[in-house]
Amino acid sequence: MDTSTDELDRQDMVQLISGQDRALDSLMDRHADRLFRFLLRTLRNEHEAQEIAHEAFARVYERKGQFKT
């Protein structure tokens, strides 16, 4: 991950915290495919990989208030 991606992630988290829920879509667009591929390689189960990836983003949303800017 390069600095520009880190900055985009930080900006999206700031927007998410401020109530702009669409910022989660932006985070998912950048990271969902890579996360899913990692989980699929690790778990070797497509359904589990999809569930865990979904849960990961749900937790980002649920715990957005804990993010330190």
N, C-alpha and C positions, 0 to 999 in steps of 0.2 A: 504494500500500500504506500503510495507516495504522499507527499505533503498536500498536494491539491485535493486528493481524496479525503485525507484527514480533515482538511478545512471544510470541504463540502459536508462531511458527516457532522462536524461540529455545528455548522450553520443549520443543517436539518434538525439536529437535536434542539437547538435554540428555538427554532420555529415550532417544533412539536411541543415543547414545554409551554410556549405561548398560546397553544390552542389550535395551531394550524395542523390538523391531523393529516393532511395530504403530504406533509414532509416525510411521514413514514413510508409512503409510496416511493419517494425518491431514494430513501435508504434501501428499501427492498429492491428497487431497480438496480442499484449498484452492487448489492451483496447476496441476493437470494440464490442466484445461479451457482456462484462459487461455494456458498454454504451447502447447498443441496448436493453438489458434486462431492464435496468433502465427506458429508454424512453418508452418501451412497457408497463411496469407497470404503468407509470405515464400517458401516453397518451391513452392507451388502443386502439391503432390504429397501426397496423403493418406497413402500408405504411408510415404514418407520422414518426414513429420511425426510419425507414430505411432512410428516407430523411434527418431527422435532424442529425442522426449519420453521414451520408455522408457529410453533410454540416459542421459539427464540424471538421472533419478531413481536409476538403478542407480549412477551415479557419486556421487550424494549418499550413498548407502548405503556404497559402497566406501571413500569418503574421509571418513566421519563422524568419524574420529579426528583429522582436521586442523582441525575446527571449533573456533574460539576462543569460549568462553563469556564 
